[in-house]
Amino acid sequence: MARSHVERLGEFREILVATRREGVRNVHHTRDAMRASGFQIGDSDGSSYGAELKVLQEEIEAVDRAIEDEKRLALESEPQSRRPIKPRIVKGT
């Protein structure tokens, strides 16, 4: 079965999230390794990775919006029910 646009976007989102998590892991690993080696790195907040993290997060949010858009488009393209709508009876006063 062919994958839908939503499935493909979901897979792409998973890649971006994994990339974000790996980047954060690398920041902590590098920092810990430098401290263990005796480097004086101070109390860096990891902000050197912040710009890349911001871009990744913006991409993830863009994919989230695209997923919602694709879901909306799929609903709009579904054929509407052919069942006739019953008229509403309103009693007079």
C-alpha positions in Angstrom: 0.0 0.0 0.0 1.3 3.5 -0.8 2.1 5.7 2.1 0.0 8.8 2.5 1.3 12.3 2.7 0.5 12.3 6.4 2.5 9.1 6.9 5.5 10.5 5.0 5.3 13.8 7.0 5.1 11.8 10.2 8.3 9.9 9.2 10.0 13.1 8.4 9.0 14.6 11.8 10.5 11.5 13.5 13.8 12.2 11.7 13.8 15.8 12.8 12.9 14.9 16.4 15.7 12.3 16.5 18.1 14.9 15.1 17.1 17.3 17.8 17.5 14.7 20.6 20.9 13.6 19.2 22.1 17.2 19.1 21.2 17.8 22.8 22.8 14.5 23.7 26.0 15.5 21.9 26.1 18.9 23.7 25.9 17.2 27.1 28.4 14.4 26.1 30.9 17.0 24.8 30.5 19.1 27.9 30.9 16.1 30.2 33.9 14.8 28.3 35.7 18.2 28.4 35.1 18.5 32.2 36.4 14.9 32.7 39.5 15.9 30.7 40.2 18.8 33.0 39.0 21.6 30.8 37.6 24.6 32.6 34.4 25.2 30.7 32.4 27.0 33.4 28.7 26.8 33.6 27.9 27.1 29.9 24.3 26.8 29.2 24.8 25.1 25.8 23.6 28.2 23.9 26.1 27.5 21.1 23.7 24.8 20.0 20.7 27.0 20.6 20.6 28.5 17.1 20.6 25.0 15.5 18.0 23.8 18.0 15.8 26.8 17.2 15.9 26.0 13.5 15.1 22.3 14.1 12.2 23.2 16.4 10.8 25.6 13.7 11.1 22.8 11.1 9.3 20.4 13.5 6.5 22.9 14.0 6.2 23.5 10.2 5.9 19.7 9.7 3.2 19.6 12.4 1.2 22.3 10.5 1.7 20.4 7.3 0.3 17.3 8.8 -2.7 19.1 10.1 -3.2 20.7 6.6 -2.9 17.3 4.9 -5.5 15.8 7.3 -7.8 18.7 6.6 -7.4 18.3 2.8 -8.1 14.6 3.1 -11.3 15.3 4.9 -12.3 17.8 2.3 -11.7 15.4 -0.5 -13.8 12.6 1.0 -17.2 12.3 -0.7 -20.0 13.7 1.4 -22.7 11.4 2.6 -25.5 11.0 0.0 -28.1 10.6 2.7 -30.7 13.3 2.4 -30.9 15.7 5.2 -34.2 15.5 7.0 -36.0 18.8 7.3 -36.4 20.2 10.7 -40.0 20.4 11.9 -40.7 23.5 13.9 -44.1 23.7 15.6 -45.9 27.0 15.4 -47.2 28.8 18.4 
